[in-house]
C-alpha cells in the first residue's frame, strides 16, 4: 500500500500529507510535484469486514506526486506509527498487480493522470523527476 490517511478537522490536505508521511514512512523532507486535479473515489465491497466499512460506504482520496529532497530517506525507525513493517520502491505495474482488486481502478486512474502530467512537463526536454 502507498502512504495514505485521513484529514483531521483542523488540517489542510497538505498538512495531513506531511503528518501521514511522518507517521507512516518516518520522513517529511519532500516536495509536492503535482496534485491530481480531482479527488478519486472507490466504494468498499459489500460485506467487507473492517471497521471503516461499517461506518462509511467508501473513500475519497486526494493524490499527490511527491519527491524526496536531496539526501532524504524514508526511515521506519522514525515513523510514529507501526502501519508499515517494510518499505520498497515498486514500479507502477507491480503496484497495480499487488493492490486489492476493488482499489485498482483508482490506482490506474491516478497513475494515468500522473503520467500525463509528467509527459506534458517533460515534453521536449530530457528532464526527469
BELDABEL-V116860 format. One record per residue. N is the residue number from 1. RES is the residue in one small letter. PHI is phi in whole degrees, -180 to 180 (none if undefined). Layout:
# BELDABEL-V116860
<<N:RES:PHI> <N:RES:PHI>>
This chain:
# BELDABEL-V116860
<<1:x:none> <2:x:-87> <3:x:-56> <4:x:-163> <5:x:172> <6:x:-86> <7:x:-103> <8:x:-73> <9:x:-60> <10:x:-97> <11:x:-110> <12:x:-85> <13:x:-65> <14:x:-68> <15:x:-64> <16:x:-64> <17:x:-58> <18:x:-62> <19:x:-63> <20:x:-65> <21:x:-62> <22:x:-66> <23:x:-59> <24:x:-97> <25:x:-123> <26:x:71> <27:x:-151> <28:x:-117> <29:x:-94> <30:x:-147> <31:x:-113> <32:x:-87> <33:x:-92> <34:x:-159> <35:x:-123> <36:x:-56> <37:x:-65> <38:x:-125> <39:x:-73> <40:x:-108> <41:x:-131> <42:x:-144> <43:x:-97> <44:x:-75> <45:x:-67> <46:x:-57> <47:x:82> <48:x:-63> <49:x:-98> <50:x:-129> <51:x:-56> <52:x:-62> <53:x:-73> <54:x:-78> <55:x:-108> <56:x:-131> <57:x:-78> <58:x:-175> <59:x:-134> <60:x:-118> <61:x:-126> <62:x:-101> <63:x:-107> <64:x:-127> <65:x:-98> <66:x:-122> <67:x:-128> <68:x:-65> <69:x:-71> <70:x:-52> <71:x:71> <72:x:-79> <73:x:-143> <74:x:-63> <75:x:-150> <76:x:-62> <77:x:-65> <78:x:-99> <79:x:-66> <80:x:-96> <81:x:-134> <82:x:-110> <83:x:-67> <84:x:-115> <85:x:-108> <86:x:-157> <87:x:-124> <88:x:-154> <89:x:-93> <90:x:-119> <91:x:-75> <92:x:-55> <93:x:-61> <94:x:-67> <95:x:-60> <96:x:-65> <97:x:-69> <98:x:-89> <99:x:-69> <100:x:-58> <101:x:-58> <102:x:-78> <103:x:-97> <104:x:-55> <105:x:-59> <106:x:-68> <107:x:-64> <108:x:-62> <109:x:-63> <110:x:-64> <111:x:-63> <112:x:-63> <113:x:-65> <114:x:-64> <115:x:-62> <116:x:-63> <117:x:-61> <118:x:-64> <119:x:-63> <120:x:-66> <121:x:-64> <122:x:-100> <123:x:-57> <124:x:81> <125:x:-127> <126:x:-104> <127:x:-73> <128:x:-129> <129:x:-76>>
